[in-house]
Amino acid sequence: MERLPQQKERDTETGQETTEQEGVRSCPECDSTALARSADESEISCEDCGLILEEESIDRGPEWRAFNAAERDSKSRVGAPTTQTMHDKGLTTTIDWKNQDAYGRSLSSEKRSQMNRLRKWQERIRTKDAGERNLQFALSETDRMASALGVPRSVREVASVLYRRTLDEDLIRGRSIEGVATSTLYAACRMEGIPRSLDEIAAVSRVDRMEIGRTYRYISKELSLEMQPVDPKKYVPRFCSELELPDEVQSKANEIIDTTAEKGLLSGKSPTGYAAAAIYAAALLCNKKKTQREVADVAQVTEVTIRNRYQEQIAEMGIHD
């Protein structure tokens, strides 16, 4: 229920008198000023006595009924919402790939040939110049890499917005389209709190790790992106899930990270290696032992990194190996 703004007026539809005291509208039954409008905005009622002051039977929904998602989609007469992940924001017409008419019947061979030609020309006219073609390629690359990384739709939207900003600021000049697209995706992952390491990003990209890092630092500086250091605890659930470790190991790993980070041990360390070492230590403490090689493969770090961070962590916590 939405609380109404206080106002001074007479209810003209119901003919009911409203008490006027210092410009405050009140209930004629109990003189309460706690009036609220229902969620569908069909009526105004008193929250104290329940009296209905105004009633409007307005149905703001569609004129048809649907009982499941498939039926709702089939009856809907509107298109998909606009999206930043497409160069035209999804506003142009798309010819369906199914060779069927409106009644679901198969098209003749002559009609199929005609539809194939129409699809081909539709793809050609969607981009009017080289700039739009490059944007289309960059956004398709972003979508491909995001799918390979398994990140949600929100990350793809943010990455697409960042790439459009680099175009507006003319930051892409002298750099590869793939490099900028990969860097904006990496930045979007960090901004949305779903971090992926540079090695993971580079594994699905067509550019090397060094170029991604260099381009990311450049665009984050030019676009004034306020990036906080990645919290190693954000890697723990994913790594534990891939290692098939129970919740107690995850909780213990988070405890190790919190305790050692408070003592300044995290400064200057890689968050993925730090999280991997904490998981390895937690697994040993919880009697769910995993080898350093298994943890290193999941975290995409070396066994030496895990071994060094692990020894530092248990020494700081006063645990003897």
C-alpha positions as CSV (number, residue, x, y, z in Angstrom):
1,M,0.0,0.0,0.0
2,E,1.3,3.5,-0.9
3,R,0.7,6.3,1.6
4,L,-1.1,9.3,0.0
5,P,0.4,12.8,0.2
6,Q,-1.7,14.9,2.6
7,Q,-4.0,17.3,0.8
8,K,-7.2,19.3,1.3
9,E,-10.1,18.4,-0.9
10,R,-13.6,16.9,-1.0
11,D,-14.3,13.4,-2.4
12,T,-16.4,14.2,-5.4
13,E,-16.9,10.7,-6.7
14,T,-18.3,9.1,-3.6
15,G,-19.9,12.2,-2.2
16,Q,-18.3,11.5,1.2
17,E,-17.2,14.5,3.3
18,T,-13.5,14.7,4.2
19,T,-12.5,16.5,7.4
20,E,-10.3,19.5,6.7
21,Q,-7.8,20.3,9.5
22,E,-4.9,22.4,8.6
23,G,-4.9,21.1,5.0
24,V,-4.8,17.4,6.0
25,R,-7.2,14.9,4.4
26,S,-8.7,12.5,6.9
27,C,-11.1,9.6,7.0
28,P,-14.8,10.7,7.6
29,E,-15.4,7.6,9.8
30,C,-12.5,7.7,12.3
31,D,-10.8,11.1,11.5
32,S,-7.6,9.2,10.8
33,T,-5.1,10.7,8.4
34,A,-3.5,7.3,7.6
35,L,-4.8,6.9,4.1
36,A,-3.2,4.6,1.5
37,R,-3.6,3.7,-2.2
38,S,-3.7,0.0,-3.2
39,A,-0.9,-1.5,-5.3
40,D,-3.0,-1.6,-8.4
41,E,-4.2,2.0,-7.7
42,S,-7.9,0.9,-7.8
43,E,-8.9,2.2,-4.4
44,I,-8.0,4.5,-1.5
45,S,-8.6,3.2,2.0
46,C,-8.1,4.1,5.7
47,E,-5.4,2.1,7.3
48,D,-7.0,2.4,10.8
49,C,-10.7,1.5,10.2
50,G,-10.5,0.0,6.7
51,L,-13.1,2.4,5.1
52,I,-12.9,2.6,1.4
53,L,-12.8,6.3,0.4
54,E,-12.4,6.0,-3.3
55,E,-12.9,3.1,-5.6
56,E,-11.9,2.8,-9.3
57,S,-12.2,-0.5,-11.1
58,I,-9.5,0.0,-13.7
59,D,-7.8,-3.1,-15.1
60,R,-4.4,-2.0,-16.4
61,G,-3.5,-5.5,-17.7
62,P,-4.0,-7.0,-21.1
63,E,-7.4,-8.0,-22.4
64,W,-6.3,-11.6,-22.7
65,R,-5.5,-14.3,-20.1
66,A,-2.5,-16.6,-20.0
67,F,-1.9,-19.5,-17.6
68,N,1.8,-20.2,-18.3
69,A,4.9,-18.4,-19.6
70,A,4.7,-20.0,-23.1
71,E,1.1,-19.0,-23.5
72,R,1.9,-15.4,-22.3
73,D,4.8,-15.1,-24.8
74,S,2.6,-16.4,-27.7
75,K,-0.2,-13.9,-27.0
76,S,2.1,-10.9,-26.3
77,R,2.1,-8.3,-29.1
78,V,5.2,-6.4,-28.1
79,G,8.8,-7.1,-28.8
80,A,11.8,-7.7,-26.6
81,P,13.0,-4.8,-24.4
82,T,15.8,-2.6,-25.7
83,T,19.3,-3.8,-24.8
84,Q,22.8,-2.3,-25.0
85,T,24.2,-5.6,-26.0
86,M,23.1,-5.1,-29.7
87,H,24.5,-2.3,-31.9
88,D,20.9,-1.2,-32.8
89,K,19.7,-1.7,-29.2
90,G,17.3,-4.4,-30.5
91,L,15.0,-1.9,-32.2
92,T,15.2,-3.2,-35.8
93,T,13.1,-5.9,-37.2
94,T,14.4,-9.5,-37.2
95,I,13.1,-12.1,-39.6
96,D,12.6,-15.4,-37.9
97,W,14.7,-18.3,-38.9
98,K,11.7,-20.7,-39.0
99,N,10.4,-21.4,-42.5
100,Q,6.8,-21.4,-41.3
101,D,3.8,-19.1,-41.9
102,A,1.6,-17.5,-39.3
103,Y,-0.4,-20.7,-38.9
104,G,2.7,-22.9,-38.4
105,R,2.6,-24.5,-41.8
106,S,5.8,-25.1,-43.8
107,L,6.6,-22.7,-46.6
108,S,7.0,-23.8,-50.1
109,S,10.4,-24.0,-51.7
110,E,9.9,-20.8,-53.6
111,K,8.9,-18.9,-50.4
112,R,11.8,-20.4,-48.5
113,S,14.2,-19.1,-51.1
114,Q,12.6,-15.7,-50.9
115,M,12.8,-15.6,-47.1
116,N,16.5,-16.5,-47.3
117,R,17.1,-13.6,-49.6
118,L,15.2,-11.3,-47.2
119,R,17.2,-12.5,-44.2
120,K,20.5,-11.8,-46.1
121,W,19.4,-8.3,-47.0
122,Q,18.1,-7.6,-43.5
123,E,21.5,-8.4,-42.1
124,R,23.2,-6.2,-44.6
125,I,21.0,-3.1,-44.0
126,R,21.2,-3.3,-40.2
127,T,24.6,-1.7,-40.3
128,K,24.9,1.5,-42.3
129,D,28.6,2.1,-42.1
130,A,31.9,0.7,-40.9
131,G,31.5,2.2,-37.4
132,E,28.3,0.2,-36.8
133,R,29.8,-2.9,-38.2
134,N,32.8,-2.6,-35.8
135,L,30.3,-2.0,-32.9
136,Q,28.3,-5.0,-33.9
137,F,31.5,-7.2,-34.0
138,A,32.7,-5.9,-30.6
139,L,29.4,-6.5,-28.9
140,S,29.1,-10.0,-30.4
141,E,32.6,-10.7,-29.1
142,T,31.6,-9.5,-25.6
143,D,28.5,-11.7,-25.7
144,R,30.6,-14.7,-26.8
145,M,33.2,-14.2,-24.0
146,A,30.5,-13.6,-21.4
147,S,28.8,-16.8,-22.4
148,A,32.0,-18.8,-22.1
149,L,32.7,-17.3,-18.6
150,G,29.1,-18.0,-17.5
151,V,28.5,-14.4,-16.2
152,P,24.9,-13.1,-15.9
153,R,23.1,-10.7,-18.3
154,S,23.7,-7.7,-16.1
155,V,27.5,-8.0,-16.7
156,R,27.0,-8.1,-20.5
157,E,24.9,-4.9,-20.3
158,V,27.5,-3.1,-18.2
159,A,30.3,-4.2,-20.5
160,S,28.3,-3.0,-23.6
161,V,27.7,0.4,-22.0
162,L,31.4,0.7,-21.1
163,Y,32.4,-0.1,-24.7
164,R,30.0,2.5,-26.0
165,R,31.6,5.0,-23.7
166,T,35.1,4.2,-25.0
167,L,33.7,4.9,-28.5
168,D,32.2,8.2,-27.5
169,E,35.5,9.2,-25.8
170,D,37.5,8.0,-28.9
171,L,39.6,5.7,-26.7
172,I,39.6,2.8,-29.1
173,R,41.9,4.6,-31.6
174,G,45.2,2.7,-32.0
175,R,43.9,-0.3,-30.1
176,S,42.3,-3.5,-31.2
177,I,38.6,-4.0,-31.0
178,E,39.0,-7.4,-29.3
179,G,41.4,-5.9,-26.7
180,V,39.0,-3.1,-25.8
181,A,36.0,-5.4,-25.7
182,T,37.8,-7.9,-23.4
183,S,39.0,-5.1,-21.1
184,T,35.4,-3.6,-20.8
185,L,34.1,-7.1,-19.9
186,Y,36.8,-7.5,-17.3
187,A,35.9,-4.1,-15.8
188,A,32.2,-5.0,-15.9
189,C,32.8,-8.2,-14.0
190,R,34.6,-6.3,-11.2
191,M,32.0,-3.5,-11.1
192,E,29.2,-6.1,-10.7
193,G,31.0,-8.0,-8.0
194,I,31.4,-11.1,-10.1
195,P,35.2,-11.1,-10.4
196,R,37.1,-13.2,-13.0
197,S,40.9,-13.2,-13.0
198,L,42.9,-11.9,-16.0
199,D,43.9,-15.4,-16.8
200,E,40.3,-16.6,-17.0
201,I,39.4,-13.6,-19.2
202,A,42.5,-14.2,-21.4
203,A,41.5,-17.9,-21.8
204,V,38.3,-17.0,-23.7
205,S,39.7,-13.9,-25.5
206,R,41.7,-13.7,-28.7
207,V,44.2,-11.3,-27.2
208,D,47.0,-12.0,-24.7
209,R,46.9,-11.2,-21.0
210,M,49.4,-8.4,-21.2
211,E,47.3,-6.4,-23.7
212,I,44.1,-6.9,-21.7
213,G,45.8,-5.6,-18.6
214,R,47.3,-2.6,-20.3
215,T,44.1,-1.6,-22.1
216,Y,42.1,-2.1,-18.9
217,R,44.3,0.2,-17.0
218,Y,44.0,2.8,-19.7
219,I,40.2,2.8,-20.0
220,S,39.7,2.7,-16.3
221,K,41.8,5.8,-15.9
222,E,40.3,7.7,-18.9
223,L,36.7,6.8,-17.9
224,S,37.4,7.5,-14.2
225,L,36.2,4.0,-13.1
226,E,36.4,3.7,-9.4
227,M,37.6,0.1,-9.0
228,Q,38.0,-1.4,-5.5
229,P,40.5,-4.1,-4.9
230,V,39.0,-7.6,-5.5
231,D,38.0,-9.3,-2.3
232,P,39.5,-12.9,-2.3
233,K,36.3,-14.1,-0.5
234,K,34.3,-13.6,-3.7
235,Y,36.4,-16.4,-5.4
236,V,35.8,-18.9,-2.5
237,P,32.3,-20.1,-3.3
238,R,33.1,-20.8,-7.0
239,F,36.4,-22.5,-6.3
240,C,34.8,-24.6,-3.5
241,S,32.0,-25.6,-5.8
242,E,34.3,-26.8,-8.5
243,L,36.4,-28.7,-5.9
244,E,33.1,-30.2,-4.5
245,L,34.0,-29.1,-1.0
246,P,31.3,-28.7,1.7
247,D,30.1,-25.4,3.3
248,E,32.2,-25.9,6.4
249,V,35.4,-25.6,4.2
250,Q,34.0,-22.4,2.6
251,S,33.3,-20.9,6.0
252,K,36.7,-21.8,7.3
253,A,38.4,-20.4,4.2
254,N,36.5,-17.1,4.7
255,E,37.6,-17.0,8.3
256,I,41.2,-17.5,7.3
257,I,41.0,-14.7,4.8
258,D,39.4,-12.3,7.3
259,T,41.9,-13.1,10.0
260,T,45.0,-12.8,7.9
261,A,43.8,-9.8,5.9
262,E,43.2,-7.8,9.2
263,K,46.9,-8.4,10.0
264,G,48.0,-6.9,6.6
265,L,49.0,-10.1,4.9
266,L,46.8,-9.5,1.9
267,S,48.5,-6.4,0.8
268,G,50.3,-6.8,-2.6
269,K,49.1,-10.4,-3.1
270,S,47.0,-11.9,-5.9
271,P,43.4,-12.4,-4.7
272,T,43.0,-15.7,-6.7
273,G,46.2,-17.2,-5.2
274,Y,45.3,-15.9,-1.7
275,A,41.8,-17.5,-2.0
276,A,43.2,-20.7,-3.3
277,A,45.7,-21.0,-0.4
278,A,42.9,-20.3,2.1
279,I,40.8,-23.0,0.6
280,Y,43.7,-25.5,0.7
281,A,44.4,-24.7,4.3
282,A,40.7,-24.9,5.2
283,A,40.3,-28.2,3.5
284,L,43.2,-29.6,5.6
285,L,41.8,-28.2,8.8
286,C,38.3,-29.7,8.1
287,N,39.7,-33.1,7.1
288,K,38.6,-32.7,3.5
289,K,42.1,-32.7,2.0
290,K,42.7,-31.6,-1.6
291,T,46.1,-31.6,-3.2
292,Q,47.8,-28.4,-4.2
293,R,47.7,-29.5,-7.8
294,E,43.8,-29.8,-7.7
295,V,43.4,-26.4,-6.1
296,A,45.9,-24.8,-8.5
297,D,44.1,-26.1,-11.5
298,V,40.8,-24.7,-10.4
299,A,42.2,-21.3,-9.4
300,Q,44.5,-21.2,-12.4
301,V,47.6,-20.4,-10.3
302,T,50.8,-22.3,-9.7
303,E,51.4,-24.7,-6.9
304,V,54.3,-22.5,-5.8
305,T,51.9,-19.6,-5.2
306,I,49.6,-21.8,-3.2
307,R,52.4,-23.2,-1.1
308,N,53.9,-19.7,-0.3
309,R,50.6,-18.1,0.6
310,Y,49.5,-21.2,2.6
311,Q,52.7,-21.1,4.7
312,E,52.3,-17.3,5.3
313,Q,48.6,-17.8,6.4
314,I,49.1,-20.6,8.8
315,A,52.2,-18.9,10.3
316,E,50.2,-15.7,10.8
317,M,47.4,-17.6,12.5
318,G,49.7,-19.6,14.7
319,I,48.9,-22.9,13.2
320,H,51.7,-25.4,12.9
321,D,51.9,-27.5,9.8
